[in-house]
Amino acid sequence: MPSDNVAPLPGRQQDILRRALTDKVVRIKDLAAEFGVHEMTVRRDLDALCEQGKLLRVHGGAQLLDKTSEELSQSMRAAQNVDAKERIARAALALIQDGDTVALDASTTSLALARLLPARRVQAITCSLDAANVLAAGGVPFLMVGGNFHVPARSFVGAFFLDTMQRLHPDLVFFSAKGYTPDTGFTDPHLPEVGAKQALVRSGSSVVALLDSSKVGRRALATIATHADINTLITDQPLPSELHTRLENDDIQVIVAG
């Protein structure tokens, strides 16, 4: 029988939350077996996550809360749909030519694209601390646009960022969102983050939305951009035919990453 004489590991609740992000519902028995601890330990972990507003207890376990105002931390978001994000990033790279200036938001999909940029001779603009580190490691020249640091996304937002972006004019802007519907557009829950993404979108000659299929049909608190604001949508799965047609009728190129 597993020992339970030590305090709960700080990382276990993070691992439980990652599992909930994938499975939506987590079961006490399954988690106890996976982590090699007593079921009572798992119950305490779930209770703590529920008190933090991350999960909701259900019979035999807990489920992920999916509120439009909820923000997942960068580490949590990075664990979601990794393969889809990498395929979307490769498709995005194909749109970039040597000599372009590209702007990246603080999304984990744009971060996946940042890892590929050493394959092009480009200059980058970013508001993401993680993307800046990746670009620096890859030898990609970049401009870091600062402002107020937004911890959950590890990004810079606020008035200084907005004022600076008004003076910059990248060739391509790449951004993502928490949700997308044709009526609400591309949406995100945190208003300062929305403002920063809006400034990026306004700055670009061509705007590309990077959106894995899990976000289609969902909506968050505030709109970043509508069909009128973007030129291209890259996703990982074919869209419903009616939606695909609507996007094309609005002169938006739809790319399904292979």
Secondary structure, 3 states (H helix, E strand, C coil): CCCCCCCCCHHHHHHHHHHHHHHCEEEHHHHHHHHCCCHHHHHHHHHHHHHCCCEEEECCEEEECCCCCCCCCHHHHHCCCHHHHHHHHHHHHCCCCCCCEEEECCCHHHHHHHHHHHHCCCEEEECEHHHHHHHHHCCCCEEECCCEEECCCCEEECHHHHHHHCCCCCCEEEECCCEEECCCEEEECCHHHHHHHHHHHHHCCEEEEECCHHHECECCCEEEECHHHCCEEEECCCCCHHHHHHHHHCCCEEEECC
